[in-house]
Amino acid sequence: MTAFSPAPLTRSLTLLLAATCALSVASVYFAQPLLESMATSLGVATGKVGLVVGATQAGYAIGLLLVVPLGDLFERKRLIVCQLLLSAAALLAVGLAQDWAVLLLAMSLVGLLAVVVQVVVAHAATLATAQEQGRVVGQVTSGVVLGILLARLVAGAFADVAGWRSVYFVAAGLALLMALLLWRKLPSAQPGARSASYRQLLASVVGLYRHDRLLRQRGLLALLTFAAFSVLWSAMVLPLSAPALALSHTQIGLFGLAGIAGAMAASRAGRLADQGHAQRTTGVALLLLLLSWVATAFLEYSLLALVLGVVMLDFAVQAVHVTNQTLLLKGRSEMASRLIGAYMCCYSLGSGVGAVAASWVYARWGWMAVCGVGAGFSALALIYWLYLRWQTGNGQR
């Protein structure tokens, strides 16, 4: 079993962990409003620009499999600090990249190291008491949402003033600063699998997919919902920056503020899961996710409709995400890192598929086709949830 640190999980410490998640996850999403600028700078066709997001998500998936499980083997505080230091180096490499292949490699490393988010979430769940675990996970995950949404606004603003490379130089400096703060403030907790080898640890992650039914169920929901999420946020910049609307990076980034409602919902979703309402929360959120595409489809005619769609989608995706993690971690702190890593592989796969599909579909058939793809992923998620409800028939999980 995990040995807990005597230091309490105070509100200020929870906020520090949330800020760490926000900064780390933002490094994955900085590129989305900058895709066109990156393509122009490096002479890449629009149809290929989605590979930037795809490479980042591929690195993220590898990190989830190979790096996150280390949180159950090594002391998580040191692992978190080391990941942040290496992340700073990877972000610097992105800012200095002059070649398309080098950029893709550097972005994959950014994704690989951004999985520090999952180590932080697992550490927060370990430090929290059983009664407050859902609330803490929700609050820390709120930082993830804020990082995703504000990344676009901040990246757009910096790019308009100093070019897209400046975004990554500033992010590298912030990663170094956060590493210092966490080294000084973050409590330690002994890992739960110290007697296992790294090979055994990785084998146990693969075994989770075979033996943990809840992980399979919630992992598939994560794959489908985050595919829908990535479809919107990867392709939205293309019509907004096209001549018909011709919005600047900063203006496009402002749409991220519309999704702040998702962050506000995250903590509440964790509390509802603690109270036994996980299934109801999931169902309502998935229905809202599907309906969001009706509003989003009117992007080319009404920016207000797009704002409504963004709010609905971000709210829904985060409610499902927090509920998923709360259910998976409940009573299983000793294997929190492996569970989160295995679960987030599904998230990353969905995000990568959604990003690549969105840019490819938009280049050939336009925005309405993109909305059709997003609605398709959302409908599949809702149908699968209904199937699970029908299969169990008891309203649990």
N, C-alpha and C positions, 0 to 999 in steps of 0.2 A: 504493500500500500504506500501511497504518497505521504511523505512527511511534510506537514505544512509549516510554513514560516510563522514565527510568533508575531510578526508585524501584521496589524489589521489591514484589511482592504478598505481604506478610507475613500471618501468621495474624491479627494484630490488625486489619489493614486489611480482610481478608476478613470478619471479624466485624462491622466497622463497616458494610460494604456490606450484609451480611445484616440488620443492625439497621435500616438505611435502608429496605430492602425490607419488613421486618416492619411498620414504622410506616406506610409509604405504603399498603401493601395493606390494612392494618387499617382505614384510613379508608373503604374500599369496603364492608367487612363489619360495621362498627359497627352499622349499622341493623338487621341481621337479628333480633337478640333484642329490638329496640326497636320493631318494627313495630306491635305492638298499642298501645303507649304513644303512638306518633306518631299513629296513627289516632284514638285517644281524645282526644288533646290538640287535634287540628285538626278533629275531627268528620267523619272519613272512614269509609266502610263497609269492612268486613273484606275483601270481595271485590276492592277497589281497592288495598289496601295493598301488594300486590306491585309496583305501579308505582314505588314508592320504589327498589326494587332494580333494576327495569327501566330507570328513568331513569339510575341510576348506571352501569349496564352500557352503556347507549347512549352516554353521555358517554365512557366508557372506550373503546368501539369507535372513536368519532370521534378520540379522542386517539391511538389506535394508528395510525390512518391518516395523521393530519395532524401529530402532534407527535413521535412516536418516530422517524420517519425523519430528523428534524433532527439526530439523533445521528451520522449519517454525513456531515453537512454542516457542523455547528458543533462547537466544542470541547465535549466531553460534560460536563466538570466544571462549566462555567458553566451549561450547560443544566440539569443536575441541581439546582444550587443555586437557579436561577430558578424551576424548577417547584415546589420545596419552599416557597419564599416565597409564590408564588401559591396553593399548596394551603392554606397557613395562612389566607389570606384567605377562600377558599371554605368551609373548615370553620367559620370564624367566622360566615359568612353562614347556614349551616345552623342553627347554634345560636341565631341571632337570628330565624329565620323564623317568622312568625305566620300565614302563609297557605299553603294546600296547593300552589298553583301556584308560589309562591316557593320552597317547600321542594323541589319537584321540580326546579326550575331550578338551585338551589344544589347539590343532590345530583348533577345531571348535570355540573356544574363540578368537583365533587370527583372524579368518575370520570374526567373529561377530564385532570385534573392528576395523578391517581394512576398514570398510565402512566410516571411517573418510574421505577417498578420495572423496566420493560423497558429503559430507558436504562441503569440501573445494572447489570442482568444483561449487557447488551451490552458495557459498559465493563469489567466484571470479566472477561468472556471475552477481550477485547482485551488486557488487562494480563497475563493468564495465559499460560504457555508451552503449546505444543501438547500436551505430555505430561500436563499437569495441568488442562487445560481442563474436562474432564468433572467432575473432583473439585471444582473451583472453582465451576462452575455449580451443582453439586449442593449445595454448602455455602451459597451465596448464596440458592438457591431454598429451602433449609431455612428461611431467615428469612421467606420468603414464606408458607410453611405455618404457621409459628409465629404470624405476624401474623394470618392468617386465623382460626386457632383461638383464640388468646388474645384477639382482638378481641371475641369474643362474651362471654367471661368478664369482661373488663375493662369492657366497655360495660354488661353486666348489673349488675355491682357498683356502678358509678358511678350508674346510673339508679335503683337501689334507694335509694341514699343521698341523691342530689341532683337526680334527674330526668334525663330523656334528653338535655336540652340541655347539661348539664355535660360529657357525653362529648365533644362537639364543641369546646367551649371548651378543654378540656385538650389535645385532639389538636392544635388550632391552635398552642398554646404549644410542644408537643413538635416540631412541624414547623419552627418557627423555630429551635429549639435544634439540630436535626439539620442544618439549612442552614448554621449557623455552624461546626459540627464538620467538615462535609465541605469547606467552603471552606478550612479550615486544614489538613486531613489528606489529602484525596484527590489523587492524582497526576493530571497531565493527559496526554492522548494526542491527537495530531492526527487529525482525521477522515479517512475514506478516500475521500470524494467531494467534495473542496473545489472542484473545477473544474465541478461540476454546478450547475445552477440548482435552486431549490426545485420548480419545475414538473417538471423532468426527473426529480428525485428521486421525486416522487409517482408519475409515470408508470412509473418503474422498479419501484415497489412493486406496481402493478397488473400489470405484466409478469411479476412473480415468480409470480403465480397461474397464468399461462398457460404459462410455460416451465419452472417448477421442479416436477417430478413429486413429489419428496420432500416439498416444502412442502404440496402438495395432499393427499398421503396423511396426513401427520402433523397437518395442520390439521383434517381431517375427524375424526380420532381425538380431537383436543383438543375440538372442538365437542361431540361425543357424550359424552365422559367428564365434561366440565365442566357439561353440561346435567344429567347424573345427579347430580353433586355439588351443584349449585344446587337441584335438586328437594328433596333432603334438608334442606339447611341453611336454605332459605327457608320451608319448610312445617313443619319440626319444632317450631318455637316455638308454632304454633297449637294442636295437641293437648296439648302440655306445659303450656301456660298456661290451658287450658280447665278448667272446674269439676271434672271427674273427677280431674285430677292437681293443678291449680292451683299449679304451681311458680313461684317468684319468678324475676326476671331473673337474679339471681346463680346460682340453682340450674340454670337452663337453660344459662347460660354455662359451667358446670362440665363439660357434655358436650363442650365444645371440647377439654378436657384429654385426653379419650379418644382424640382424633385425633392426639396428639403423635407416635404411632408413625409416622404419615405423614411427619413432618419428619425423623425418624431414618432413614427409608428413602431419602430424597431423595439424600443424598450417595452412598450405596451404589449406587443406580441409575445415577448418573453414572459411577462406577468400572466397573460392569458394561458400560455402553455403550462406554467407552474400551477395554475388553478384547474387544469384538466380540460381546457377548451382548445386544444391544439388542432383537432380535426375540423371544428367549425371555423376557426381562424384561417386554416389552409383553404377550405372550400370557398369562403367569401373572397379571399384574396385572389384565388385563381379565376373566379368569375369576373372580378374587377379587372384583372390582367387582360382577359379576352375582350372585354368591352372597351378597354383603353384604345384599341386599334381602330375603332370606329371614329373616334375623335382625331387620332393621329393621321388618318387617311386624308384629312382636309388640310394638311400642311401647306400645300401650294395655293390654297384659297383663304386660309385664316390662321394667323399665328396664334390667336387666342385658343383655337381648337387644339393646336399642337401643345400649348401650355397645359391644357386640361388633360390631354393624353399622357403627357410626361408625368404629371402629378399622380394620375391613376396607376400608371405602370410602375413607377418607382415605389409607391406605397405598397402595391401588391407584391412585387418581387421581394422587398425587404421583409414584409410580414411572413412570407413563406420561408425565407432564409433564416430568420431568427428562430422561428418555430422549429424548423428542421434541426438546427444546432442544439437547441434546448432539449429536445427529445433525445437526441443521440448522446449527449453528455450526461444526462441525468443518472446519477449514481455510478458513473464509470470514469472518475477522474484519473485513475491510475493508467488508463489507456487513452486519455483525452487527445494527445497529439496524433496518434495513429487514426483514431476515429475522424478527427477533423481533416487530416491529410487525405484519407480515403474518400470522405464526403466531398472535399473541395476539388478532387480530381474530376468529379462529375461536373461541378460548377465550371471548372476551367475548360473542359471539353466542350460544354455547351456554349461558353463565351467565344471560344475560337471558331467553332462551326458557324455560329451566328454572324460573327464579323466577316468571315470569308464569304459566306453565302450572300450577305447583304450587299457588299460592294460589287460582287459578280452579277447579282440580279439587277441592281440599280443601273449598271452600265449597259445592260441589254434591254430591260423592259420598264425602267423608271420607278418612281416612288410608290405607285399603287401596288405594283408587284412586290415591292419590299414589305409593304404593310400586309399583303397576303401571306408572305412567309412568316412574319412575326405572329400574325393571328393563327397560323397553322400550328406553330410551336405551342402557343397558349392554349389552343383547343385540345391538343394532345395531352397537355398537362392536366387540364380539367377532366378530360375523359378518363385518364388514368386514376385520378383521385376518386372519381365516381365508381370506377371498377373496384378500387380498394375498399371503399365503403360498402359496396354490395357484397364483396367477398368476406369481409369480417362481420358486418351486420351488428357490431356491438358498440360502435362509436368510439373505440379506443384507438389512439394514435392514428 
